[in-house]
Amino acid sequence: MKNADLQQRKDAATPRGVGVMCNFYAERALNAELWDVENRRYIDFAAGIAVLNTGHRHPKLVAAMQQQLGKFTHTAYQIVPYESYIALAERINAITPGAHAKKTALFSTGAEAVENAVKIARAATGRSAVIAFSGAFHGRTMMGMALTGKVVPYKVGFGPFPGEVYHAPFPIALHGVSTQDSLAALQALFKSDVDPKRVAAIILEPVQGEGGFYAAPVEFMQALRNLCDEHGMLLIVDEVQTGFARTGKLFAMEHYGVIPDLMTMAKSLAGGMPLSAVCGRAEIMDAPAPGGLGGTYAGNALAVAAAHAVLDVIEEEQLVARAAVLGQQLKDRLTTLREFVPQIAEVRGLGAMVAVEFMQPGTHTPDPDFTRTVQARALEKGLLLLSCGVYGNVIRFLFPLTIPDAVMSEALTILEAALRAE
């Protein structure tokens, strides 16, 4: 089997709207390494877009799913429930920030979790408007696209979108937007576009994912909490990409000392199996009537088994601490390269959610061309990298937190060579 043959078949059988980054095809993978159908090896710093914090095919996940396969694969939890779903909800309620009473509902995708969080917020408040931020990414469903603060490629040609969704600028110091600028924009929204008493919720990522790995300033998150409390709005935090040890905490909100009303999660929750969740204050989660939440595959038994294994691995292998160590190692290496790579404008990140942003030397002009060049050089050398950012000028690093030290060292050597054009 050849990559070129598969590429031809893909182009003939699947639509161009499903954008595919690589022109090679996976055959097998293990931990932080992946091999294509022609047996070429790659170090995987994409991890299925932040899905594989516990790596490809972790033995504990494989064993957990094999054990579940011997019992049943599907009943639809809403028809015939099972204990493992309840146990996972209990675990999520216990490990998410805040000591208040919580409840958790399981779904299949991050976008589905976001959609349901908005439904829950509207049911709980009796209000309809939602505020999101520029650069945000909340999914490709209709409400997800409406909330997403990036037009290309996510919104082009798909409108009109659901109404009563408003956007404010996200605070990014590098791009000249301060916390005060963002808060002032929210007040302007309340003056010109929407009465805060009609706003059900404010939703944001504590660290923007597709938007460029920008962490919300602590004072901004605290101000949003105060604003929500003042006006009776709910604070929804989207931890789809930030959750499950990626930022050096189990959840990114632990960096802020702020408790959200609702939290969405997915991606690394189940190590590659489709599973998401909404966790929130018990009284808010109970607002929708029976039958208002759910889905045929929501909380699938195989995915739930994988999620239990993921939580075990994170604890047993101390991946929260390891994320902090690996992230610092990467940031130190990138920082030393600024002397030799003038395009590096900023190295940033919480824990192992690290990014490097490129500008044209001596300017504040984003440099997506250099970003693509670095990405291509790295790929040619066997390192898989993802870009992001509204301007496409950021490389984000999403290696599995289980990556062996030797493989991490090899990857950093390749990265340096790609940045220095060696």
N, C-alpha and C positions, 0 to 999 in steps of 0.2 A: 504494500500500500504506500502511495506517494502523497506528499502534501499537495502537490500541484493538481493531482487528479481529484482529490477531495475538494480543493478550492473550486474547480470547475463544477463539480456536483453541487456544492453549496450555492454558488451563484445561480445555477439553474433551478434549484429547488426551494430556496428560501428568499424572503424579501430583503431588499437593501435597507429597509428601515430598522432591521435588527443589525445595528452596526457591530462589526467584529474587528478587534484591534490586530490580532495576529493572523498571519497567513500559514501557520502550521497547526497541526491537530494533535491533541493530547492522546497518548496511548496509556500511560500509567503515571502515578505520582506517589511520593512518599515523603512525609514531613514537609520540608521546604524545597524539595526537588521535584522536577517534572520532566518526563521524556516524551518526545513526539513520536509519530508513527514511523519516522525514519531513524529513531533511536538517538536523536540529538537531545542532550541534557540541558535543562535550564534551571537556574535558581529562581524561585518564585517569590518575588517581592510584591506581587499583586494579591496573592492569597484569595482569589475569587472575589475581589473587591471587598476585602476586610472580613471575609467569612471564615477564614481558616486560622484563627488565633491559635488553635490547638493543632494545626498542621494537617496535611493530607493523610487520611487513613490512620489516625491514631489508633493503636491497638485496643484501647479501652472503648472507643466509639464503635469500632468494628464488632467487638465482642457484644456490646450492648444491643446493637441492631440485629446481630445474628440470634441472640437470645429472644428478642421480641418477634423475629420472623418465625420462630418455632411456636409462637402462641397465636397471634393474629396480626394482620397488617392494617385492617381498617374496619371500623364499625360505624363511623361518624359519631363523635363524642356526644352530639346532641340527640342521637337515637339510643345508643347503648354506651353509657359512660364507662370509664376505667380509672383505676386508682392512680396510675402513673401521671395522668393529667393533673389530678388534684394535688399529688405530691410535688409536682413541678411548680404549680401555682403557689403552694406553701413555701417552697424554697425561694422563689422570686420575691414573694412578699417579705420574707425575712432578710434578704440580702440587699434590697434596694434602699436608698437613703430614707431616713425618717423612722421613728418608732411608733407612728400612728397606725391605726387599723387600716389594712390594705386588702384589696382583692385584685386578682389577675385573670384576664381572659387571653386565650391563645388563638393565634391566627396563622396565616401561611407566609406572608411576605411583609417587608417593611412598609410598603405603600398601603397594604391592607391594615396594618396596625395604625398608621397615621389616619386613614379614613375613619376607622372606628374610634380613635381618640377624639376626632372632631365630632362625630355622632354623639359620643358620651358627653362631651362638653356642652353641646347644644341641648341635650336632654336634661342635663343637670342644672343648667343656668336659665333655660327658657329663652336664650338669646341666639342670634344667628351669625353675627360677624366674627371673623377670625383675622388676626394680624400675624404676618410672617415677615421675613427679612430678605433684602437683596442678597443674592449669592446663595440662598438656601436651596437645598435639594430635599424634597419630601416624597418623591416617587413619580411614576409615569401614569397613574390613574388620573381621572379628570380632576378630582379634588387635589391629588398630589401635584399635578401640573399647575393648578391654580396657586397653590402655596409656594411652589418652587420659584425662586427668584433669578432664573436664568432662562433666557428665551431660546437661544441656539445651543443644542439641538432639540431641547425637550418640548418646547411649546409651538414650534413653527408648524403652521398648517392645521393645528388641532382645535382651535377655538370655535365658538365661544366657551369660556370656562365658567364654572360655578360662580355665582355672584357673592358679594359681601366678603371678599378676600382682599385685604389691603397689605401693602408692603412699606416697610421703613428701611432706611439704610442700616446695614450691619456695621458696627464700629471696627474699623481696620486702620490702625495708626499708620501703617506703611503707605496706605492710599489716601491719607489725609482726612479720615473720618474718625472723630473722637467719640467717646462715650456720650459726652454732652451733645454732640451733633445728632447722634441717634435718638437720644431722649427728647431733644427739641423737635425732631421730625415726628416723633410719636405725638407730642402735644399739638403739633400742627395738624396731624391727621384728625385729632379729636376736635379741632376747631373748624376744619374745612370739609371733612369727609364722613366721619362716623362718630356718633355719640358713644362715649366709652360705656355707657349703660346698655348699649346694644351689642357690645363685644363679648362673645362667649369665652374667647381664649386668645392668648398670645402663644405662638409656637416657635421654637428655635432649636437649633443644634448647639450644644455647648461648645463643640468644635465643628465648624462647617466642614463637610466632607468634600463633595464635588466643588464647593465654592472656593476651596484652596487651603484647607486645614488651618483656618484662622480661629483661635480660641477666643471666646467671648471674654472680655475683661471682667474680673471679679466684681468691680463696682457696678458694671452694667447689669450683670445677672442679679445682683442684690437690688438694684433699682427697679428692675422688671418685677421682682417679687413684691416689692412695696407698691408698685403701680397696680398690679393685679389685686392686691389686698384692698387698696384704696377704692377701686371701682367694681369689685365683685367679679373680676375676670379670673379665669383659670390659667395657670402657667403649665403649658405642655412642653416637655423636653423630649426631643427626638434623639435617642441614644442608639439608633440603629447601627451607626458606624463606630461610635465611640465606646460602646459597651463591652463588657466581659474582658477586662484587664488591659485593653489596648492603650489607655492613657496613663498607665502606672497606678491606676485605681480600678476597682471592679467596675465602677461607673464614673464617667467624667464629672458628674455633679458632685462627687465627693471632694473635688478640688475647690468647690465654691461655698460650702456651708449654707446652701440654699436648698430648700425642699420643694420639689415641684408637686403639682396636684396630680398630674398624669405623666407617665413616662412610656415612650414606645421603644421597643427593642427588637432586633432580628439578627441578621448576618451571623456573627459568631456564636449566637445562642445555641445552635445545634450543629456546628461544625460542618456545614455543607448540606444538611437536610433542610427543606423549606419549613421554617417555623418562625413565628414572630409572637409578640406579646404586647399587651397594654396593661400596665400596673398603675394603680392609683388609689386615692383615698376611698375607703370602703363605701361611704355614702354617695360619692360621686359615681363610682363604678356601678352601683345599684340603680342609678337613675333610669337607664333604658328598661322598658318592659320585657318580660320573657319573650324570646324569639327575635328581639331587636338586634341581637349580636350573634355572631357565629359564622358558619361557612361549612360546606361539605367536608373539606379537608382540614379545617381548623383544628390544630392540636393533634395531628396525625400521630398514631402510636409509635411508629418507627422514628419519627422526628423527635418525639418526646423522650424516647429512650436515649437517643443521641444527646439531647440536651442535658439529661441527668449525668451522662458520662462527661460532657464538657465541663460542667460545674465541678465534678470530682477531680478532673485533670487540673483545672485552674488552681484548685486548693492544694492538691497533692504535690504538684510540680512548682508551686509558688510562682505562678506566671505573672501575678501582679508585680511582685518585686523584680522578676526577670525583665518585664517590659521597661521598667525604669532604667535598669542597667543597660539593656540593648539600645534603648533610645538615646541615652547619654553617649554611648560609644559612637553611634552614628552621628549625632550632632557634633561631637568633638572632631570627628574626621572631616565633616563638611566645613566646619569653622576654620580648620587649618588650611583648607583648600581655597578659602576666599582670597588669599594672597596671590594665588596662581590663576584663579578663574574670576576675572572682573565682573562677569555677568551675575555672580551670586549676590543678590540684593539682601536676602534674609534667610537665615536658618532658624526654624522654629518648631515647637511641638511640645505636647504634654506626653510624658512617657515615651512609648514607641509609636505614637501618632505624629510622625515627623514629616516635615516638608522643607523643600528648598525652593525659593522663588528667584526667577531670573529676570533681570532688567538689562536693557542695552547699556553697556559700560558708560558710567558718568552721567546717566540720565535716570528719570523715573518712568521710562517708557517700557512697558512689558515686552519680553522677548520670547514669544512662542516659537520662533524659528530655532533658536538655540535649544529650547526645551525639547523640541522634536528631534533635533540632532543628537542630543545626549541620550535620549530614549532609544534611538535607532542604534547608536554605537554600543550601548549596553546590551541591547538585544542580540546584536551580532556576536557579542562576546559571551552570550549565554545568561544574561541577567534580565529578568522581566520586570519592567517598571511601569507605573501608571502616572499619567499627568492629570491635572485638574486645574481649577481656577476659572473665573469668569473670562480671563484673557488667555487661558490655555498656557500659562507661563510658569506653572508650578509642577514639580515632581513630588509625589507623595509616596511614602514608604510604608508598606503593609505586610512585611515579612511575618511568617508564623512566629509566635513567641516561643515555640518549641525548637526553633532552628538551632542545630548544633553549632558550637563555637567555631569549628573549623570552616563550616559552610558560610557562616556570617563573615569571617575574615576574608574568605575567597570573594564573597560578594562585594565587600568594601574595596578590595583591590580592583575589581572590575569597574566599580563605580568611579573610582578615582581616575582610572585610565580613560573612561568615557568622558569625564568632565574635562580632563586635560588634553584630550585628543591624542592619546598615546597609542 
